[in-house]
Amino acid sequence: MRQSEALLIVDIQNDFCPGGSLGIPNGDVIIPVINQYIKFFSAKKLPIIASRDWHPEETGHFKQFGGIWPVHCVRRTRGARFHPDLQLPDSAIIVSKGMDPAEESYSAFQALDKRKRRLVSILRKQRITHVFIGGLATDYCVKASVLDAIKSGFAVTVLADAVQGVDIRPGDSRKALAAMTDAGAVTITLAEFKSGHKH
Ligand code: VGL
């Protein structure tokens, strides 16, 4: 693999997994798949970035303040923590989003690291040109992150068996994936990834 590739793991947080306040029924089934990608990128010393929703208690994103969502991923709560099965290495770069009560911030490209750097600067500084993206949810944060990555000039591969959607309307995830591929993303399964990256 060229040194220009990075893994972006979107919002694998307790509140988006079964039992969470916005639990996606199969949200956790992708975690073992993501963990395999993590092992692969770690072994190659390629950057691994994990985004998280990191909301204040009051934000226009939540139903009670005018938004559409139940309260979720309030910063420093259990629901906002990464799922305990997610095997993030210490070297993973954590980026947080949704802190501004006036912004929805679905995209990881609106997220900041602890030094307040934007994801696009972090990636460019490391000379990344190709981002592999998986996580939750296909029809919201994954879609927004993929489209922003493409707009920012990155090649994007969506990890087809490492995403799950909310599907408020049936078919939303399927449509979201079509929008991503129409915009220029390619999709890959773990089996395809492994057979294309002999190691
Ligand atoms: C998300 C719904 C509300 C996501 C975030 O991470 O995709 N979905 N907030």
Residues whose N, C-alpha, C, O or C-beta is under 5 A from the ligand:
A	BS01	VGL	D11 W69 L136 A137 Y140 C141 V142
